[in-house]
Amino acid sequence: MSPPTTCSGPHAAIQYRLALELLLMIKENIAEHDIRTHVCFYTACPQFAELYGSTAERNALFKRACWLNGLGLSFEESNDMDDEWTNIAVHTIEVDGFCKHPQCGQARLDSNVEAMRSVGLDAPGMENGRLSLRPHEGWRTASAQTALDYIHFEVRGGIRHEVENAHLHPVSSIPSVATPRTCRIDRHPIVARSYATFPPVAQLHFEFMLYFPQIWIQQLRGVTVWNVQMQFIEALLDEPLYVSNLHEFLAEFGDMVPPQWSPLKVCKEIGTVRSIFNFVTIAKWSYTGKSSDGPVYEFCLRRLSRGS
């Protein structure tokens, strides 16, 4: 993204009163992980943007800021995006930086920053390394992104666009995120770009139900929430439940099925993976171990309340 070209409003007066040295001092005192303040400062007016140096210097700064905030690639972006990190950071913050959802906005950024620090990935230069497709020898476990525990999927079939399936749990008390539509993951780039695990991994496996095969996800710059939810939708949601799958589900959650349903109706109403979300939701990602190609997780399910 090009720097802003005009200053207006209160910024027009500020730029004439503040010496360049003072502006530079302000910029240099913004913490490197404070991506929201950096974006706001950078986009305020051209004189502020010029403090961020050349295009390459700006991209390097915002690439590191994204890394420290646990934000990677999503959507249709390629792995060779080193000249786009300013655009990524600005768009992410302008769209989502002030989101009030408790699993998004500044709350998610703060959580991600702490998670990256906790696994020692905030050292200078770490953002420039390539993630190995195989776990590092010193790697022991990778904790799951907590936002994944709050993602739900549409229970109705026939949705035209796959990106409309997944959404954060709506918060009725916050009007801006009170409905599934306003909570769709594609409308919340901070969540979508957040790494799925800490430390980030280039590939992982997850298991959904005992009789389904493991699903494998790869993203060389770090698997993100977006990668996981799209892979889950594409690979599983509309897959049929076979007798073995249905038996496994009913063995644990059969009490959620109306007792008056006949076996034929049960098979009809619970015919796909999507349909089980009429009765349960994903409660937590649980780490189960590591394979030669990365960590393995399973989805832990919980019953929906009768009023859900």
JOPEBEL-V937959 format. One record per residue. N is the residue number from 1. SS is DSSP state (alpha for helix, beta for strand, coil for the rest). PSI is psi in whole degrees, -180 to 180 (* if undefined). Layout:
n:N ss:SS psi:PSI
n:N ss:SS psi:PSI
This chain:
n:1 ss:coil psi:133
n:2 ss:coil psi:151
n:3 ss:coil psi:155
n:4 ss:coil psi:150
n:5 ss:coil psi:-15
n:6 ss:coil psi:154
n:7 ss:coil psi:136
n:8 ss:coil psi:169
n:9 ss:coil psi:-146
n:10 ss:alpha psi:-25
n:11 ss:alpha psi:-30
n:12 ss:alpha psi:-38
n:13 ss:alpha psi:-38
n:14 ss:alpha psi:-44
n:15 ss:alpha psi:-25
n:16 ss:alpha psi:-20
n:17 ss:alpha psi:-28
n:18 ss:coil psi:131
n:19 ss:coil psi:152
n:20 ss:alpha psi:-38
n:21 ss:alpha psi:-38
n:22 ss:alpha psi:-41
n:23 ss:alpha psi:-42
n:24 ss:alpha psi:-38
n:25 ss:alpha psi:-41
n:26 ss:alpha psi:-47
n:27 ss:alpha psi:-43
n:28 ss:alpha psi:-18
n:29 ss:coil psi:3
n:30 ss:coil psi:124
n:31 ss:coil psi:142
n:32 ss:coil psi:-25
n:33 ss:coil psi:-8
n:34 ss:coil psi:73
n:35 ss:alpha psi:-33
n:36 ss:alpha psi:-45
n:37 ss:alpha psi:-39
n:38 ss:alpha psi:-45
n:39 ss:alpha psi:-44
n:40 ss:alpha psi:-41
n:41 ss:alpha psi:-45
n:42 ss:alpha psi:-40
n:43 ss:coil psi:0
n:44 ss:coil psi:-46
n:45 ss:coil psi:165
n:46 ss:alpha psi:-40
n:47 ss:alpha psi:-37
n:48 ss:alpha psi:-42
n:49 ss:alpha psi:-35
n:50 ss:alpha psi:-23
n:51 ss:coil psi:-15
n:52 ss:coil psi:5
n:53 ss:coil psi:-154
n:54 ss:coil psi:172
n:55 ss:alpha psi:-43
n:56 ss:alpha psi:-41
n:57 ss:alpha psi:-41
n:58 ss:alpha psi:-46
n:59 ss:alpha psi:-38
n:60 ss:alpha psi:-43
n:61 ss:alpha psi:-46
n:62 ss:alpha psi:-27
n:63 ss:alpha psi:-44
n:64 ss:alpha psi:-41
n:65 ss:alpha psi:-42
n:66 ss:alpha psi:-44
n:67 ss:alpha psi:-48
n:68 ss:alpha psi:-27
n:69 ss:coil psi:11
n:70 ss:coil psi:36
n:71 ss:beta psi:126
n:72 ss:coil psi:-155
n:73 ss:coil psi:153
n:74 ss:coil psi:-174
n:75 ss:coil psi:-132
n:76 ss:coil psi:25
n:77 ss:coil psi:146
n:78 ss:coil psi:172
n:79 ss:coil psi:-15
n:80 ss:coil psi:78
n:81 ss:coil psi:24
n:82 ss:coil psi:-21
n:83 ss:coil psi:12
n:84 ss:coil psi:5
n:85 ss:alpha psi:-29
n:86 ss:alpha psi:-46
n:87 ss:alpha psi:-44
n:88 ss:alpha psi:-48
n:89 ss:alpha psi:-47
n:90 ss:alpha psi:-47
n:91 ss:alpha psi:-44
n:92 ss:alpha psi:-45
n:93 ss:alpha psi:-40
n:94 ss:alpha psi:-37
n:95 ss:alpha psi:-39
n:96 ss:alpha psi:-5
n:97 ss:coil psi:-24
n:98 ss:coil psi:22
n:99 ss:coil psi:140
n:100 ss:coil psi:-3
n:101 ss:coil psi:135
n:102 ss:coil psi:-16
n:103 ss:coil psi:11
n:104 ss:coil psi:-165
n:105 ss:alpha psi:-147
n:106 ss:alpha psi:-31
n:107 ss:alpha psi:-42
n:108 ss:alpha psi:-41
n:109 ss:alpha psi:-46
n:110 ss:alpha psi:-42
n:111 ss:alpha psi:-43
n:112 ss:alpha psi:-42
n:113 ss:alpha psi:-46
n:114 ss:alpha psi:-38
n:115 ss:alpha psi:-41
n:116 ss:alpha psi:-39
n:117 ss:alpha psi:-40
n:118 ss:alpha psi:-24
n:119 ss:coil psi:13
n:120 ss:coil psi:30
n:121 ss:coil psi:22
n:122 ss:coil psi:7
n:123 ss:coil psi:150
n:124 ss:coil psi:137
n:125 ss:coil psi:-10
n:126 ss:alpha psi:-28
n:127 ss:alpha psi:-13
n:128 ss:alpha psi:-5
n:129 ss:coil psi:150
n:130 ss:coil psi:135
n:131 ss:coil psi:134
n:132 ss:coil psi:147
n:133 ss:coil psi:-16
n:134 ss:coil psi:146
n:135 ss:coil psi:144
n:136 ss:coil psi:150
n:137 ss:coil psi:-34
n:138 ss:coil psi:-4
n:139 ss:coil psi:134
n:140 ss:coil psi:-47
n:141 ss:coil psi:166
n:142 ss:coil psi:119
n:143 ss:beta psi:145
n:144 ss:beta psi:148
n:145 ss:coil psi:124
n:146 ss:alpha psi:-25
n:147 ss:alpha psi:-26
n:148 ss:alpha psi:-25
n:149 ss:alpha psi:-10
n:150 ss:alpha psi:13
n:151 ss:beta psi:133
n:152 ss:beta psi:163
n:153 ss:beta psi:144
n:154 ss:coil psi:136
n:155 ss:coil psi:-14
n:156 ss:coil psi:148
n:157 ss:coil psi:-179
n:158 ss:coil psi:21
n:159 ss:coil psi:131
n:160 ss:coil psi:-45
n:161 ss:coil psi:131
n:162 ss:alpha psi:-32
n:163 ss:alpha psi:-13
n:164 ss:alpha psi:-3
n:165 ss:coil psi:-52
n:166 ss:beta psi:140
n:167 ss:beta psi:154
n:168 ss:beta psi:156
n:169 ss:coil psi:123
n:170 ss:coil psi:152
n:171 ss:coil psi:103
n:172 ss:coil psi:-26
n:173 ss:coil psi:-8
n:174 ss:coil psi:103
n:175 ss:alpha psi:-34
n:176 ss:alpha psi:-17
n:177 ss:alpha psi:43
n:178 ss:coil psi:-8
n:179 ss:coil psi:157
n:180 ss:coil psi:-37
n:181 ss:alpha psi:-43
n:182 ss:alpha psi:-12
n:183 ss:alpha psi:7
n:184 ss:beta psi:139
n:185 ss:alpha psi:-35
n:186 ss:alpha psi:-12
n:187 ss:alpha psi:2
n:188 ss:coil psi:79
n:189 ss:alpha psi:-23
n:190 ss:alpha psi:-44
n:191 ss:alpha psi:-47
n:192 ss:alpha psi:-40
n:193 ss:alpha psi:-13
n:194 ss:beta psi:138
n:195 ss:beta psi:143
n:196 ss:coil psi:-23
n:197 ss:beta psi:160
n:198 ss:beta psi:116
n:199 ss:coil psi:158
n:200 ss:coil psi:145
n:201 ss:coil psi:152
n:202 ss:coil psi:-22
n:203 ss:beta psi:153
n:204 ss:beta psi:168
n:205 ss:beta psi:149
n:206 ss:beta psi:151
n:207 ss:beta psi:140
n:208 ss:coil psi:-55
n:209 ss:coil psi:159
n:210 ss:coil psi:-41
n:211 ss:coil psi:5
n:212 ss:coil psi:146
n:213 ss:coil psi:159
n:214 ss:coil psi:145
n:215 ss:beta psi:134
n:216 ss:beta psi:130
n:217 ss:beta psi:135
n:218 ss:beta psi:134
n:219 ss:coil psi:111
n:220 ss:coil psi:-26
n:221 ss:coil psi:8
n:222 ss:coil psi:122
n:223 ss:coil psi:130
n:224 ss:beta psi:171
n:225 ss:alpha psi:-40
n:226 ss:alpha psi:-45
n:227 ss:alpha psi:-43
n:228 ss:alpha psi:-49
n:229 ss:alpha psi:-36
n:230 ss:alpha psi:-40
n:231 ss:alpha psi:-39
n:232 ss:alpha psi:-45
n:233 ss:alpha psi:-49
n:234 ss:alpha psi:-36
n:235 ss:alpha psi:-28
n:236 ss:alpha psi:-40
n:237 ss:alpha psi:-42
n:238 ss:coil psi:20
n:239 ss:coil psi:143
n:240 ss:beta psi:147
n:241 ss:coil psi:117
n:242 ss:coil psi:173
n:243 ss:alpha psi:-42
n:244 ss:alpha psi:-41
n:245 ss:alpha psi:-46
n:246 ss:alpha psi:-39
n:247 ss:alpha psi:-42
n:248 ss:alpha psi:-44
n:249 ss:alpha psi:-46
n:250 ss:alpha psi:-30
n:251 ss:alpha psi:-32
n:252 ss:alpha psi:-33
n:253 ss:alpha psi:19
n:254 ss:alpha psi:-27
n:255 ss:alpha psi:-13
n:256 ss:alpha psi:-15
n:257 ss:coil psi:133
n:258 ss:coil psi:129
n:259 ss:coil psi:-23
n:260 ss:coil psi:-7
n:261 ss:coil psi:134
n:262 ss:coil psi:162
n:263 ss:alpha psi:-37
n:264 ss:alpha psi:-41
n:265 ss:alpha psi:-37
n:266 ss:alpha psi:-47
n:267 ss:alpha psi:-34
n:268 ss:alpha psi:-43
n:269 ss:alpha psi:-25
n:270 ss:coil psi:68
n:271 ss:coil psi:-15
n:272 ss:beta psi:168
n:273 ss:coil psi:-40
n:274 ss:alpha psi:-39
n:275 ss:alpha psi:-23
n:276 ss:alpha psi:-18
n:277 ss:alpha psi:1
n:278 ss:alpha psi:-17
n:279 ss:coil psi:-28
n:280 ss:beta psi:169
n:281 ss:beta psi:164
n:282 ss:beta psi:122
n:283 ss:beta psi:-34
n:284 ss:beta psi:148
n:285 ss:beta psi:130
n:286 ss:beta psi:125
n:287 ss:beta psi:130
n:288 ss:beta psi:-8
n:289 ss:beta psi:-173
n:290 ss:beta psi:144
n:291 ss:beta psi:-177
n:292 ss:coil psi:-15
n:293 ss:coil psi:7
n:294 ss:beta psi:176
n:295 ss:beta psi:155
n:296 ss:beta psi:134
n:297 ss:beta psi:160
n:298 ss:beta psi:154
n:299 ss:beta psi:125
n:300 ss:beta psi:129
n:301 ss:beta psi:153
n:302 ss:beta psi:156
n:303 ss:beta psi:141
n:304 ss:coil psi:147
n:305 ss:coil psi:156
n:306 ss:coil psi:-24
n:307 ss:coil psi:-1
n:308 ss:coil psi:*
